């Protein structure tokens, strides 16, 4: 059993290399080249205090804010400590009722016509920071009424904060809800 | 599919195919002990490692010693991780003060990471300390991947070598794989991922104030932690107002890179590669899919180089690509046409439940087929919420035995077992002695190939049967009806085939899944690995038979078609009844509208 010694020693050596040196090298490179991204892409206010990450959605339900996608995280929606989806199956009656309830909430705010899927179906991460431009435009009427600003102004803000496909072809166009709402608060507090 | 989705899919596959040859020939050099451009830096490190650990690099092993070394090394890895998980509350780098794992969960998790499965019955951001994630889990991501690749290389040597019992030295193969292949690619990939927004730090979790506070009803607990109920037996709740939230941090990018590259799949966070800190942009998403398919794809070229005919490798790659692209097409179709039960409520008819917006439909679906065709098991969408036929696609890719690119190493050696079965069956039909790559295929090779391709399947079917009559296993289902059966079938298929993804609604952290799952992962990993090494041992001892008129050319298109059919027939015969009861019944229920 001359292979016991290499088995144990290689385990220890690779624990040091892969578990210690490798993450340390990556952390060093990350901080040197991309410090903002490495620490979570946070938005800060004028005093330097962190408001939130552009990558992690905040919960919004007030009519004066744009709402993010439904989130199935435990305790409360958009809980960053409990990322995950609903894992609801497509024929589950509870799930269909949940979607129906979400549509009703939207209809009560004056939404008519077909509802974009992303606004009533929960995201995978529960922290999806984006909604589709269609879902943003659908909410313009409500937000405009609640804030007393014109719809045209809001549509311009939505257009300004819409992110296009990466390099023009990857992914899909999307609006970052936190960035959009911060922009709204800046324009009409 | 819109034109953007076509474009990004085509560009993706062009990039993947362009990388196959350079990486494949580089790996062939590494395992044949030739000098590479990394040798000036890494060769001295390699020597030091061998000196410290007492490895005689020229000391080659027969199949029994090779397999024994694999098992011994994996046992050490298992024991190390098991102890770490049970004692993580005593160890450093634990700013969130997370407690130790229960022994059942620690057993399951340790087996899971050692077998390259990365099934996770715990919530990463709540249950694992930075020390566990980095020192415990990341190192297993490297060496479990290296173990799989080393075995595949030993099997290739079995085909190449003549009249010898020796297959190479496991310690050397594993070390070279980690140093020359996995580490350099991971460092580059991790840095690229950080550029897109994947985090990499050791900060404590951050607290931010919400712009608009939120609230929820929290069940009240008594002193013993049991929910308090009122006279009508309803749980008593109190309304909690949330004014600030905690955002988890951690060394994510370093783990993300090897998690995809080594087809491991264990996420830092519960949402895995759907979490914006693991996969923040469409580009990071494409990069992660590329990492998943890269080594399994390139190994087919390595195989071609080592057996002296690269067409043999391209042929295997062609079969893999064909099935992968076909599955992707079906998944795109059903997910884009959506769920009629939801559409009826007045919603746009595509299925966005369990998908994050930024990846787009094609970015989500391509990830799904890549992660289940290989034994990766990372997810960027929730497979539990796919449409019924959509959910059947990843399930079927897993049940085929993880050969559509497959796990690093394990995908190639399992595919070779299928190739041997295909050669044998066609040999029977034309009445010739079957040969593959100049080696006669005889009784021993057939036995071993059958063990390789059927072990996981039989394990899945038996354990699913046991699950259906075990109250605890049934109670874990989160969705009613046929979908519940799909959840259980998926869980056991995922563990037995060392995939690690889930229909994640299933509550897997119960004794049944922790313990039987550990068994399934162990059997599904080591029985095929030892069997294929045994076959390699017998192949290496055979003499070379030059191709004659009666030899079936295995580097031509007809054989590729034949191999594809054999794979699909074996898969369908084994699993059609189970799939009919799960996803297919659910699909019909959905169309029927109730």
Interface residues (C-beta under 8 A of the other chain):
Chain A: X3 X4 X5 X6 X7 X8 X9 X10 X11 X13 X14 X15 X17 X18 X19 X20 X22 X23 X25 X26 X27 X29 X30 X31 X33 X34 X37 X38 X39 X40 X41 X42 X50 X51 X52 X53 X55 X56 X58 X59 X60 X61 X62 X65 X69 X75 X76 X77 X78 X79 X80 X81 X82 X83 X84 X85 X86 X87 X88 X89 X90 X91 X92 X93 X95 X96 X99 X100 X103 X114 X115 X116 X117 X118 X120 X121 X122 X123 X124 X125 X126 X127 X128 X129 X130 X131 X132 X165 X166 X167 X169 X170 X171 X172 X174 X178 X181 X182 X185
Chain B: X4 X7 X8 X11 X49 X52 X53 X54 X55 X65 X68 X69 X72 X73 X75 X76 X77 X80 X123 X125 X126 X134 X135 X136 X138 X139 X141 X142 X143 X171 X174 X175 X178 X183 X186 X187 X190 X191 X194 X195 X196 X197 X198 X199 X200 X201 X202 X203 X205 X206 X208 X209 X210 X211 X212 X214 X215 X216 X218 X242 X245 X246 X247 X248 X249 X251 X253 X254 X255 X257 X258 X269 X270 X271 X274 X275 X276 X277 X280 X281 X282 X283 X285 X286 X338 X339 X341 X342 X345 X346 X347 X348 X349 X350 X351 X352 X353 X354 X355 X356 X357 X358 X359 X360 X361 X363 X379 X380 X381 X382 X384 X385 X386 X387 X388 X478 X479 X480 X481 X482 X483 X486 X487 X503 X504 X505 X586 X589 X590
